Amino acid sequence: MKIAVIYDSKTDNTAKCAGWIAAGAAKVAGAEARAFPIGKVDADWVKGCDAVIAGTPTYMAEMTADMHMWLEREAPKLNLAGKIGGAFATEQYVHGGGERAISSILTFMMVYGMMVYSGGGSKGRPVIHLGPVGMSTPIDSYKDLFTIYGERMAACAAKA
Ligand SMILES: Cc1cc2nc3c(=O)[nH]c(=O)nc-3n(C[C@H](O)[C@H](O)[C@H](O)COP(=O)(O)O)c2cc1C
């Protein structure tokens, strides 16, 4: 079972989260996980994935323009229909709009026929409603959240 984590990142916070998610996913038996910045996606590898997770910094309470462009132009080439989808974000401020950015990515995924999963609000702590949001001050304190999210996404993909 294969999982791709695809992200935009300008100052490395979202990249770190992507790495933690991939490491968490790889803890699940039989899972192989790789993280890619949007400019360096291995399309053939992603096409063979069971789950695809996308992450973005929050810009103006939304995903970045680059992530929006990638979802619009490149994601349709990746045979996403039927795969498990998830999304995450980083932000600077506690009400900075990370969940709006996640929601917008999940909307793209639904349009592409993916089956979106939040990471499980019913799974107990950490409670994840739409997807995990990490704050940039400092991002390292969110390592456990993103690692557990990766495990939950891989466990979901393993059952699908
Ligand atoms: C142009 C710009 C717009 C931003 N807008 C927001 C915002 O609306 N809300 C927020 O909480 N943080 C905002 N930020 C902060 C980033 O979301 C935050 O630093 C993020 O972790 C950066 O991710 P990266 O290190 O992966 O590039 C903005 C940063 C930039 C450069």
The ligand as an ORCA input file, in Angstrom:
! r2SCAN-3c Opt
* xyz 0 1
  C       2.148     35.904      1.522
  C       1.880     35.222      2.855
  C       0.589     35.168      3.330
  C       0.323     34.540      4.556
  N      -0.970     34.516      5.014
  C      -1.222     33.922      6.195
  C      -2.558     33.855      6.684
  O      -3.513     34.303      6.051
  N      -2.772     33.280      7.896
  C      -1.738     32.771      8.654
  O      -1.988     32.265      9.751
  N      -0.468     32.777      8.190
  C      -0.189     33.332      6.985
  N       1.092     33.326      6.497
  C       2.128     32.585      7.241
  C       2.366     31.181      6.654
  O       1.146     30.477      6.432
  C       3.198     30.296      7.617
  O       4.388     30.939      7.956
  C       3.469     28.946      6.982
  O       3.863     28.037      7.983
  C       4.587     29.002      5.941
  O       4.759     27.707      5.404
  P       6.121     27.255      4.704
  O       7.244     27.458      5.695
  O       5.930     25.829      4.369
  O       6.316     28.111      3.490
  C       1.380     33.947      5.300
  C       2.695     34.026      4.791
  C       2.937     34.656      3.591
  C       4.357     34.698      3.072
*
